Amino acid sequence: MSNQAQKTALVVSAHSADFVWRAGGAIAAHVKQGWKVKIICLSYGERGESAKLWRKPNMTLEQVKLVREREARAAAEILGGDIEFWDIGDYPMRIDEATLFRLVETYRQLQPEFVLSHSERDPYNFDHPLAMRAAQEARIIAQAEGHNPGETIIGAPSVYAFEPHQTEQCYWEPNTFLDISDVWDLKRQAIECMEGQEHLWDYYTRVALQRGVQAKRNIGITAKRAIQYAEGYMKLTPTVVHHL
């Protein structure tokens, strides 16, 4: 497939492990279909999501970052995604103008068909909705003819919020299910790269099984198609169709 014809997608991950738990199946599935999927990790999750590492003696911030980057790179390689680490910090995370405009340029260069990021609300982790807000704001700026005139603007890629850890408290409801049964082995391998958060391996396996049950139910329990594992998404942008 030529680069010109290749479809692309963007994943904006607040921390270096988020894309694995929440969108690893989508990344692997689309790469398998010939897509290019870019993963942006805004931070390493070095302060707030690396407790296991911080419990080791004489640990430093830079050491934590190195471990988290190594884990995430290994996971991205398994899934087939193209990963970048922007290292803007976490707990707290802040999006400055330079980061926002860098994300705008990523949209314009990549021209994604869709973007995946976090739920718009999350009382347990303020970095997550901040990442989604940046993804949405950059998407709008990237459509503006007056921003860096002469550059190729983007269309209106669909925006999906992947599953947060506490769905009800985040006001997140899945309205889209992606069958990831044929790439589940890859996602599980990627999950196991995240050694710093081993306590989540089986949790997200259970999530995938549960979403698989829901996905099967929504195509009809008598349907011949078998779905064992799925990811849930909350589509935030309208779908435009020729027929219902």
Backbone bond lengths (Angstrom), bond angles and torsions (degrees), N, CA, C in turn:
res aa  C-N    CA-C-N  psi(-1)  N-CA   C-N-CA  omega(-1)  CA-C   N-CA-C  phi
1 M - - - 1.463 - - 1.525 108.83 -
2 S 1.335 117.57 130.72 1.448 121.07 179.67 1.507 110.00 -73.08
3 N 1.358 115.90 154.75 1.454 119.97 178.92 1.512 111.46 -61.65
4 Q 1.341 116.60 -33.31 1.456 120.42 -178.83 1.522 111.05 -64.95
5 A 1.305 117.52 -36.18 1.462 121.27 -177.09 1.521 112.62 -90.43
6 Q 1.306 116.58 -12.52 1.460 120.16 -174.09 1.526 111.27 -69.34
7 K 1.310 116.41 129.07 1.452 120.84 175.76 1.523 109.29 -77.87
8 T 1.338 115.18 151.86 1.451 120.22 -175.89 1.522 111.01 -133.21
9 A 1.323 115.26 157.63 1.460 122.28 177.12 1.521 108.54 -144.16
10 L 1.334 115.56 157.14 1.458 122.03 -177.38 1.519 110.05 -125.49
11 V 1.327 115.85 134.45 1.464 122.17 174.97 1.519 107.61 -119.85
12 V 1.338 116.19 121.54 1.463 121.45 178.61 1.522 107.87 -107.37
13 S 1.310 115.34 107.68 1.463 123.64 -173.58 1.522 109.54 -108.70
14 A 1.313 117.69 124.83 1.460 119.87 -178.97 1.514 111.62 -62.28
15 H 1.332 115.82 -43.65 1.464 121.89 -176.93 1.527 109.46 -124.23
16 S 1.301 116.20 168.51 1.464 119.80 -170.29 1.520 114.67 -72.44
17 A 1.322 118.72 -12.22 1.465 119.96 179.38 1.523 112.79 -105.74
18 D 1.322 118.29 -15.38 1.464 120.91 -171.96 1.525 112.57 -58.11
19 F 1.331 117.16 -41.69 1.462 120.01 -176.52 1.521 111.64 -64.62
20 V 1.324 116.32 -26.64 1.465 119.66 -177.87 1.520 110.45 -73.16
21 W 1.340 116.71 -54.20 1.464 120.57 -178.72 1.523 111.26 -60.06
22 R 1.326 117.22 -43.82 1.457 121.82 -162.34 1.526 114.84 -100.45
23 A 1.338 116.30 -24.36 1.467 118.79 -175.70 1.518 113.40 -138.25
24 G 1.336 117.31 11.62 1.461 119.71 -178.58 1.511 113.41 -58.93
25 G 1.324 116.57 -37.25 1.459 120.17 178.47 1.512 112.14 -67.09
26 A 1.323 116.56 -42.21 1.471 120.80 179.03 1.525 110.50 -63.13
27 I 1.321 116.52 -41.84 1.464 119.91 179.22 1.525 110.46 -61.71
28 A 1.331 116.20 -51.99 1.468 120.14 -177.98 1.520 112.06 -62.86
29 A 1.332 116.90 -40.64 1.464 120.62 -178.02 1.517 111.77 -64.86
30 H 1.333 116.58 -42.63 1.469 118.84 -178.21 1.527 111.83 -74.67
31 V 1.318 117.31 -35.92 1.462 119.39 174.82 1.530 109.89 -61.88
32 K 1.313 116.12 -39.80 1.470 120.88 178.89 1.526 110.81 -61.70
33 Q 1.337 116.59 -30.51 1.462 121.47 178.91 1.525 112.86 -86.42
34 G 1.338 117.12 2.93 1.452 120.62 176.08 1.517 115.52 100.08
35 W 1.320 117.26 5.32 1.450 120.83 179.69 1.528 110.90 -78.48
36 K 1.333 115.29 158.09 1.461 122.16 165.92 1.521 107.25 -100.43
37 V 1.316 116.76 125.97 1.461 121.07 179.60 1.522 108.73 -119.50
38 K 1.324 116.14 118.12 1.458 121.41 177.62 1.525 109.19 -96.24
39 I 1.317 115.90 132.70 1.461 123.13 178.53 1.527 108.05 -114.04
40 I 1.308 116.19 122.79 1.460 120.96 174.90 1.521 108.45 -109.67
41 C 1.314 116.74 118.32 1.461 122.15 173.38 1.525 107.18 -97.89
42 L 1.309 116.44 108.36 1.458 119.52 -177.34 1.522 111.43 -64.92
43 S 1.320 117.30 -32.91 1.463 121.20 176.76 1.524 108.84 -142.48
44 Y 1.314 116.22 173.82 1.451 121.45 175.99 1.522 112.21 -88.35
45 G 1.339 117.24 -8.92 1.457 119.08 -171.15 1.514 110.45 69.32
46 E 1.328 114.77 31.39 1.464 119.93 -169.82 1.530 113.81 -71.86
47 R 1.310 117.61 -29.21 1.462 119.49 -178.12 1.524 111.73 -93.97
48 G 1.321 116.04 -46.59 1.457 118.82 -169.87 1.509 116.21 -97.11
49 E 1.353 118.51 -15.85 1.453 119.63 -172.32 1.529 111.86 -129.34
50 S 1.323 115.48 31.53 1.465 120.18 -178.39 1.526 111.00 -135.03
51 A 1.331 115.64 38.42 1.467 120.42 -174.39 1.526 112.55 -57.30
52 K 1.329 116.89 -39.98 1.472 120.27 -178.15 1.520 111.00 -60.25
53 L 1.329 116.91 -38.15 1.458 120.83 179.21 1.521 111.49 -71.18
54 W 1.322 116.27 -40.90 1.462 119.83 -177.95 1.526 112.53 -66.76
55 R 1.314 117.28 -18.78 1.465 119.84 178.36 1.528 112.73 -78.36
56 K 1.324 116.16 -10.19 1.459 120.00 177.63 1.527 109.64 -80.08
57 P 1.318 117.54 146.14 1.468 120.04 -177.84 1.525 112.58 -66.84
58 N 1.339 114.54 145.22 1.472 122.77 174.09 1.528 113.34 60.87
59 M 1.314 117.05 26.57 1.458 120.41 178.93 1.526 110.30 -73.77
60 T 1.333 116.11 144.18 1.467 121.60 177.68 1.516 109.81 -122.60
61 L 1.324 115.66 162.47 1.462 120.96 179.60 1.527 111.37 -58.93
62 E 1.318 116.94 -43.76 1.463 120.00 -178.43 1.522 111.61 -66.66
63 Q 1.321 117.27 -35.89 1.465 119.82 176.72 1.525 111.05 -64.67
64 V 1.325 115.63 -42.13 1.461 119.57 178.08 1.524 110.48 -60.69
65 K 1.308 116.82 -44.74 1.473 120.73 179.45 1.528 111.10 -59.99
66 L 1.314 116.60 -43.22 1.464 120.44 -179.13 1.526 111.27 -61.85
67 V 1.329 116.46 -43.19 1.467 119.88 179.33 1.520 110.57 -64.98
68 R 1.340 116.69 -46.03 1.465 119.64 -177.60 1.530 111.35 -65.48
69 E 1.322 116.96 -35.94 1.467 119.23 176.89 1.524 110.77 -66.88
70 R 1.303 116.77 -42.49 1.467 119.95 179.26 1.525 110.99 -60.60
71 E 1.320 116.64 -44.06 1.465 120.84 178.66 1.527 111.05 -61.20
72 A 1.337 115.86 -48.05 1.461 119.88 -176.21 1.528 111.95 -67.43
73 R 1.327 116.93 -37.54 1.472 119.23 177.65 1.527 110.54 -64.11
74 A 1.315 116.27 -41.17 1.461 119.50 179.09 1.524 110.62 -63.36
75 A 1.344 116.67 -41.12 1.460 120.67 178.89 1.524 111.24 -65.39
76 A 1.331 116.80 -44.41 1.464 120.77 -179.82 1.520 111.64 -63.18
77 E 1.324 116.62 -36.36 1.466 120.27 178.50 1.527 110.71 -64.28
78 I 1.314 116.85 -40.89 1.464 120.68 177.47 1.523 110.82 -63.39
79 L 1.328 116.26 -43.43 1.468 121.16 -177.46 1.525 112.48 -76.08
80 G 1.323 116.98 -24.99 1.460 121.39 179.14 1.508 113.98 95.37
81 G 1.340 117.97 9.20 1.454 120.81 -179.15 1.521 112.70 -84.16
82 D 1.330 115.06 158.01 1.462 123.44 177.73 1.526 106.97 -98.38
83 I 1.333 117.78 109.77 1.460 121.47 -168.92 1.523 112.47 -105.65
84 E 1.344 115.06 143.65 1.458 123.50 174.00 1.524 109.07 -130.78
85 F 1.323 116.12 146.20 1.464 121.99 177.60 1.527 108.25 -118.24
86 W 1.336 115.87 118.12 1.456 119.51 -175.74 1.520 112.89 -95.30
87 D 1.317 117.66 -16.09 1.468 122.39 170.58 1.528 113.08 52.87
88 I 1.339 117.10 51.91 1.463 119.80 -179.92 1.533 111.74 -94.03
89 G 1.335 116.88 -1.17 1.457 120.28 176.22 1.521 112.65 94.77
90 D 1.322 114.98 156.04 1.463 120.94 179.33 1.530 109.57 -136.82
91 Y 1.288 116.25 165.28 1.478 122.95 175.60 1.527 112.75 43.88
92 P 1.338 121.10 60.74 1.463 124.07 9.83 1.529 111.83 -99.52
93 M 1.331 114.92 154.77 1.457 121.62 170.53 1.534 108.65 -96.56
94 R 1.341 115.83 142.15 1.456 121.09 176.18 1.526 108.89 -135.12
95 I 1.316 116.29 136.59 1.466 121.33 178.86 1.515 108.18 -103.31
96 D 1.329 118.09 109.64 1.458 120.14 177.16 1.527 109.82 -91.76
97 E 1.324 116.30 176.00 1.464 120.58 -176.09 1.522 111.87 -63.03
98 A 1.324 116.20 -37.50 1.467 119.31 -179.56 1.525 111.08 -62.93
99 T 1.331 117.16 -40.91 1.462 120.99 178.62 1.518 110.61 -66.83
100 L 1.327 116.31 -42.77 1.462 120.48 179.35 1.524 110.69 -60.21
101 F 1.317 117.00 -47.29 1.464 120.24 -178.52 1.531 111.59 -69.54
102 R 1.318 117.38 -30.87 1.468 120.18 174.17 1.521 109.90 -63.23
103 L 1.316 116.24 -39.18 1.465 120.45 177.90 1.531 110.68 -68.19
104 V 1.322 117.19 -37.48 1.467 121.19 175.43 1.525 109.98 -58.34
105 E 1.329 116.55 -46.88 1.460 120.25 -179.58 1.524 111.53 -64.75
106 T 1.325 116.60 -33.12 1.462 119.85 176.26 1.525 110.19 -62.91
107 Y 1.321 116.82 -44.84 1.466 120.57 176.58 1.523 110.75 -56.96
108 R 1.317 116.61 -48.19 1.469 119.67 -175.13 1.526 111.86 -67.11
109 Q 1.297 117.10 -37.15 1.461 119.82 179.30 1.526 111.96 -74.16
110 L 1.321 116.50 -39.38 1.462 121.13 -175.95 1.525 112.68 -81.31
111 Q 1.341 117.13 -35.30 1.467 122.36 -176.17 1.540 111.09 53.14
112 P 1.336 118.12 58.88 1.465 120.40 -173.30 1.522 113.46 -71.93
113 E 1.314 115.10 148.75 1.462 121.47 173.44 1.530 110.58 -75.47
114 F 1.323 116.43 -33.04 1.461 120.78 177.90 1.518 109.51 -153.04
115 V 1.338 115.23 162.56 1.451 122.00 177.43 1.520 109.08 -129.34
116 L 1.319 115.93 139.50 1.459 122.90 177.23 1.524 108.84 -116.05
117 S 1.331 116.03 132.94 1.453 119.75 173.76 1.529 108.42 -154.44
118 H 1.311 116.72 -159.96 1.458 121.92 -168.45 1.531 113.19 -84.87
119 S 1.326 115.02 173.36 1.463 120.28 173.80 1.523 109.32 -66.16
120 E 1.323 115.73 152.12 1.461 120.45 -176.89 1.529 112.64 -73.19
121 R 1.331 116.31 -17.12 1.456 120.99 177.03 1.527 109.03 -132.13
122 D 1.322 116.20 143.02 1.456 120.76 176.17 1.525 108.60 -163.35
123 P 1.332 117.43 97.74 1.465 119.74 -177.88 1.522 113.58 -70.33
124 Y 1.327 117.48 -9.60 1.455 121.44 -178.93 1.525 112.91 -95.36
125 N 1.333 116.29 -16.74 1.456 119.43 -175.41 1.529 109.24 -154.19
126 F 1.328 116.39 100.32 1.460 120.50 -175.48 1.523 112.40 -72.11
127 D 1.329 117.97 -17.55 1.467 120.24 176.61 1.533 111.22 -65.54
128 H 1.314 116.91 -34.47 1.465 120.67 -174.50 1.532 113.26 -63.61
129 P 1.334 119.77 -56.86 1.467 118.52 178.31 1.523 113.13 -64.29
130 L 1.343 117.16 -26.83 1.459 119.56 176.55 1.525 110.24 -64.15
131 A 1.336 116.88 -40.32 1.461 120.80 177.80 1.530 110.80 -63.60
132 M 1.333 117.23 -42.91 1.462 120.09 177.96 1.522 111.59 -64.88
133 R 1.322 117.06 -40.83 1.461 119.92 178.40 1.532 110.73 -60.35
134 A 1.331 116.58 -43.17 1.460 120.59 178.30 1.530 110.77 -63.23
135 A 1.337 116.20 -41.57 1.466 120.26 178.91 1.520 110.87 -61.98
136 Q 1.324 117.28 -40.02 1.461 121.20 -179.19 1.528 111.34 -73.73
137 E 1.326 116.84 -42.45 1.467 118.98 -179.21 1.522 111.00 -65.95
138 A 1.336 116.84 -42.93 1.458 120.30 178.87 1.521 111.08 -62.90
139 R 1.323 116.36 -36.21 1.473 121.22 177.71 1.528 110.88 -60.19
140 I 1.316 116.78 -40.63 1.468 120.42 179.80 1.525 110.91 -70.72
141 I 1.332 116.64 -45.11 1.466 119.90 179.81 1.527 110.42 -61.64
142 A 1.334 116.76 -37.30 1.472 120.82 -178.82 1.520 112.32 -66.38
143 Q 1.337 117.23 -15.33 1.468 121.53 176.92 1.528 112.57 -90.63
144 A 1.335 117.00 -8.12 1.465 121.36 -172.76 1.529 111.41 -84.91
145 E 1.311 116.36 120.20 1.470 121.34 179.08 1.525 111.56 -59.31
146 G 1.327 116.86 -30.97 1.453 120.39 -175.51 1.514 115.03 -81.50
147 H 1.320 118.03 -7.28 1.465 120.56 175.76 1.523 108.59 -88.26
148 N 1.330 116.02 114.20 1.469 121.22 -175.82 1.530 110.97 48.91
149 P 1.342 117.07 65.68 1.468 121.16 -178.38 1.523 112.16 -51.86
150 G 1.303 114.95 140.53 1.459 121.09 -179.54 1.511 112.77 103.67
151 E 1.331 117.55 -22.03 1.451 120.15 175.38 1.517 110.24 -77.16
152 T 1.311 116.49 155.52 1.457 121.53 176.19 1.520 109.42 -74.40
153 I 1.324 116.72 119.97 1.459 119.98 178.50 1.529 109.79 -79.25
154 I 1.318 116.05 171.42 1.462 120.29 176.76 1.523 109.64 -101.43
155 G 1.327 114.90 168.85 1.455 120.04 172.60 1.520 109.60 -82.62
156 A 1.315 116.87 -127.31 1.465 121.00 179.23 1.526 108.90 -133.82
157 P 1.331 116.81 77.24 1.473 118.81 -178.67 1.522 111.44 -61.27
158 S 1.315 115.73 142.69 1.456 121.07 178.18 1.528 109.98 -63.47
159 V 1.325 115.73 146.63 1.459 121.69 -179.86 1.527 109.15 -117.46
160 Y 1.318 115.56 127.25 1.460 121.66 178.53 1.532 109.25 -123.75
161 A 1.321 115.71 136.45 1.461 121.40 173.06 1.521 108.39 -95.30
162 F 1.321 116.41 120.55 1.458 117.99 177.42 1.522 110.45 -79.44
163 E 1.324 115.76 173.32 1.457 120.85 -166.54 1.521 113.49 -74.12
164 P 1.335 117.50 125.42 1.469 120.58 174.36 1.523 110.62 -79.60
165 H 1.306 115.44 172.40 1.465 119.77 -177.04 1.530 111.73 -73.38
166 Q 1.313 116.84 -34.87 1.468 121.50 -179.88 1.527 107.43 -120.29
167 T 1.313 117.38 90.48 1.459 121.29 -168.85 1.523 113.26 -63.88
168 E 1.329 117.30 -47.01 1.456 120.21 -175.18 1.524 111.53 -63.85
169 Q 1.328 117.02 -43.71 1.456 120.76 -179.03 1.526 112.25 -68.48
170 C 1.323 116.57 -20.02 1.469 121.32 179.46 1.527 112.48 -95.59
171 Y 1.328 116.71 2.07 1.466 121.88 -178.84 1.526 110.77 54.84
172 W 1.310 115.15 40.74 1.471 122.20 -179.61 1.515 108.47 -106.68
173 E 1.340 115.96 127.80 1.461 121.81 176.40 1.513 109.36 -129.81
174 P 1.324 117.95 126.21 1.470 119.16 -179.57 1.521 111.48 -70.33
175 N 1.320 116.50 130.80 1.460 120.90 172.60 1.529 111.64 -122.25
176 T 1.337 115.07 4.24 1.462 121.89 178.03 1.519 108.28 -142.05
177 F 1.324 115.99 131.64 1.460 120.79 177.16 1.522 109.16 -119.58
178 L 1.313 115.94 131.32 1.457 121.78 178.85 1.525 108.89 -109.64
179 D 1.313 115.98 120.41 1.463 121.60 177.30 1.527 108.85 -71.29
180 I 1.317 116.57 116.58 1.471 120.61 179.80 1.535 111.12 -117.01
181 S 1.324 116.39 21.10 1.463 120.15 -176.08 1.523 112.40 -57.33
182 D 1.338 116.62 -41.04 1.465 118.65 -174.91 1.525 113.12 -80.00
183 V 1.337 117.59 -6.42 1.470 119.94 176.14 1.532 111.10 -121.64
184 W 1.347 116.09 10.14 1.455 118.37 -177.74 1.523 112.65 -58.61
185 D 1.323 117.45 -40.39 1.460 120.01 -179.33 1.530 110.73 -57.87
186 L 1.333 116.82 -38.13 1.459 120.32 178.17 1.526 110.53 -67.55
187 K 1.338 116.16 -42.82 1.461 118.39 179.57 1.524 110.55 -62.97
188 R 1.310 117.80 -42.89 1.458 120.13 -179.72 1.532 110.51 -63.43
189 Q 1.324 117.53 -39.65 1.458 120.44 176.63 1.526 110.51 -61.56
190 A 1.342 116.06 -41.64 1.463 120.22 178.60 1.523 111.12 -65.80
191 I 1.326 116.39 -40.58 1.462 120.83 177.09 1.527 110.53 -57.28
192 E 1.319 116.07 -42.16 1.458 119.91 -176.70 1.531 113.10 -73.10
193 C 1.334 116.44 -8.21 1.468 119.41 171.57 1.521 111.27 -72.89
194 M 1.338 116.95 -22.89 1.459 121.24 -175.05 1.530 109.42 -85.97
195 E 1.311 114.84 71.99 1.462 121.01 -174.12 1.522 112.37 -66.64
196 G 1.332 116.89 -25.62 1.447 120.06 -179.86 1.523 113.78 -70.89
197 Q 1.331 116.88 -13.80 1.464 120.70 -179.56 1.534 110.43 -132.48
198 E 1.304 115.38 49.44 1.463 121.12 -177.23 1.526 112.30 -59.57
199 H 1.330 116.87 -25.96 1.467 120.43 -179.20 1.528 112.83 -64.67
200 L 1.341 117.25 -13.62 1.460 120.63 -178.70 1.531 113.30 -98.37
201 W 1.318 118.36 -7.13 1.466 120.65 -175.46 1.526 111.38 -57.81
202 D 1.302 116.27 -55.00 1.462 119.74 -176.67 1.531 111.64 -73.77
203 Y 1.323 116.26 -29.86 1.472 119.39 177.62 1.522 110.28 -59.04
204 Y 1.324 117.11 -49.06 1.464 119.34 -177.91 1.527 112.92 -75.97
205 T 1.316 116.97 -18.20 1.464 119.32 169.19 1.525 109.58 -68.21
206 R 1.321 116.31 -43.41 1.470 120.07 177.47 1.529 111.09 -63.56
207 V 1.320 117.11 -39.19 1.467 120.74 177.55 1.527 110.12 -59.73
208 A 1.333 117.14 -45.17 1.461 121.22 -178.94 1.527 111.70 -63.81
209 L 1.315 116.61 -38.75 1.466 120.35 177.00 1.521 110.77 -65.93
210 Q 1.334 117.23 -43.29 1.457 120.86 179.70 1.523 111.41 -63.58
211 R 1.325 116.51 -43.58 1.475 119.05 178.72 1.532 110.10 -67.39
212 G 1.315 116.69 -29.95 1.461 119.37 175.20 1.511 111.64 -63.21
213 V 1.327 117.14 -41.26 1.473 121.33 176.27 1.519 110.24 -61.14
214 Q 1.325 116.51 -45.17 1.461 120.37 -179.69 1.525 111.55 -64.85
215 A 1.345 115.52 -41.56 1.463 118.84 179.38 1.525 110.80 -61.40
216 K 1.322 116.29 -44.24 1.468 120.74 178.33 1.521 110.85 -60.53
217 R 1.320 116.12 -42.10 1.468 119.99 -179.74 1.518 111.36 -63.28
218 N 1.320 116.91 -31.89 1.461 120.47 -176.09 1.519 114.05 -85.89
219 I 1.330 117.31 -6.11 1.470 118.66 168.27 1.522 110.52 -103.55
220 G 1.338 115.79 -4.34 1.458 120.54 179.55 1.510 110.96 106.72
221 I 1.309 116.17 125.93 1.463 119.45 -175.34 1.522 112.85 -66.81
222 T 1.338 116.60 -17.57 1.468 119.33 178.03 1.525 112.25 -91.84
223 A 1.332 117.51 -3.12 1.466 120.55 179.96 1.526 110.24 -62.76
224 K 1.321 116.15 141.30 1.463 120.43 -178.23 1.522 112.32 -71.28
225 R 1.304 116.56 -24.33 1.461 120.51 -178.73 1.526 110.24 -66.77
226 A 1.317 116.26 125.99 1.458 121.27 179.58 1.519 109.53 -94.22
227 I 1.313 116.65 131.59 1.462 122.29 175.83 1.525 107.59 -126.67
228 Q 1.306 116.74 116.84 1.461 120.16 178.80 1.517 112.21 -102.03
229 Y 1.343 116.28 -39.82 1.455 121.16 -177.96 1.526 109.57 -125.84
230 A 1.316 116.54 141.56 1.463 120.96 178.44 1.522 109.66 -149.50
231 E 1.327 114.78 162.62 1.461 122.37 169.31 1.518 108.86 -115.10
232 G 1.319 115.85 142.27 1.452 121.11 177.21 1.520 110.56 -100.99
233 Y 1.330 115.36 142.60 1.462 122.31 178.37 1.516 109.62 -135.58
234 M 1.311 115.72 149.38 1.453 121.96 173.14 1.521 107.68 -108.88
235 K 1.327 116.46 106.47 1.461 120.54 -178.59 1.523 108.84 -74.26
236 L 1.310 116.40 126.11 1.461 121.12 -175.40 1.519 113.65 -99.99
237 T 1.326 116.88 -11.66 1.461 121.02 -179.74 1.516 109.44 -113.59
238 P 1.342 117.98 146.86 1.450 120.77 -179.43 1.531 112.72 -62.51
239 T 1.307 115.43 152.16 1.462 122.20 173.75 1.528 108.94 -99.80
240 V 1.317 116.50 126.77 1.459 121.81 179.00 1.525 108.46 -102.97
241 V 1.327 117.02 124.23 1.468 121.81 -172.72 1.519 110.86 -130.74
242 H 1.328 115.65 163.57 1.453 122.12 174.78 1.520 111.66 -87.69
243 H 1.326 116.15 -25.06 1.467 121.43 178.14 1.498 108.70 -155.58
244 L 1.310 117.16 160.78 1.464 122.04 -179.15 1.525 110.85 -94.09
